[in-house]
Amino acid sequence: MAQRPLLLQSRFLRELCPPYRSTRRSIATSAPTSPSTSTGSVPPTTVDFADDQVARLAAQPLHHLTLSDLVRHGRPPLSTSALLSSANFTLSLLPIRLAHRIRALRNLPFIVVSNPHISRIYTNYLHSLSTLLPLAHSPITTLAAEAAFTDLMADLVQTHANTIPVLARGFLESRRYIAPADVTRFLDEHLRARIGTRLIAEQHIALHVSSQPHCSDTPAPPSTHIGVIDTTLSPVAVLRHCETFVGELCELKYGVRPSLVVNGAVDTTLAHVPTHLEYILTELLKNAFRATVESGREREPVEVTIAESPAQPCPSDISTVRDCGPEVEGETFDAGEGPPTSVTIRIRDRGGGISPAHLPHIWGYSFTTFSDEDMGPGAGRANGTIDALNTLSKSGGEGSSLAGLGYGLPLGRAYAEYFGGGVAVQSLWGWGTDVFLRLRGLGRV
């Protein structure tokens, strides 16, 4: 079965940068124990900062992260000054973001945040903030300090890797004490905040790994990546990868898979985050393949059309993304040969469409198409939010089932909207569904 790409983890630093191993070992002996590896329901954490520090950080506005922010330091390998600038930029953003999430968790009912699973997530955030605050008092000025900081970023990513399924399990166990609408609001805010936090941390890790001073003196082969961003990302290539993955799931569950036909601007590329596009397309194809097979129309292909829509051109005397694309506070970024581009992907299936009774609810975390058989024994006919949470808490956050998880569409839309895109659905009940995914990139970087 095809495997989905893994997110950046600490081991990549050890595998790709051998000299980094000794640094990591020396850091590990003095750093606080990572909550993700601790035993017990609530990981032990020594919190050495006052509550007023959390309140002060949480009172500061969140920086609106853009794709331009992620590429502002240049193409790897970075110079020492650019790498240090990336580390300090990351350090300036993450404590505020972590404090916002701590405040949101504290605003939950006490009996809910006391749940062992939710308490574990709360403690993880406290731990991560406690490891970053000592570094925030002075800028990172040496490569040794930058390497130590990158190690903390890798551990932060690992610590929070399973946040969503753990939260889902906690809300499932606390369902008598919090309204489904409040769960939906919290998850929506948390998931969107998590997108930016992970991107900031993973971008610096990727820049560190791909920067020359840390790996070797041998020139690196040309790459289209700037950290986690692929500057020439091919939607068709990602689509075909997702088709293989979803097709095998479909064949495993139903014994058959529909075909996929791709047309339109198949050669178009844009600068975007591959893992985001992969997640979105996987979820959309799951829905299309499942509907097609279950409606008995597996011989009907799922049709994907790709269209490129260039953004409005910049005035002739302006050549920065700041003025004609995503806003960047106080910064400019050379857009290269053209303005930001918008790519629209239409996924059309003949799966019978979405019931009018279900259509208003597809964007809520309370919506799921799971039956009791899908949920397993003991699921019962609980409300949609609990069904979705039950599924999500068992899925490990990635989920391989073809059935609706109650979070795929809203989370996919959150990924698309984060950088100015979106997802729209048009259903013809009794015939099929068109889903329009719009992505906004930086253009040719």
Summary of the structure (lengths in Angstrom):
residues: 445
radius of gyration: 22.4
end to end distance: 34.5
largest distance: 65.4
contacts: 1462
relative contact order: 0.13
helix: 50%
strand: 11%
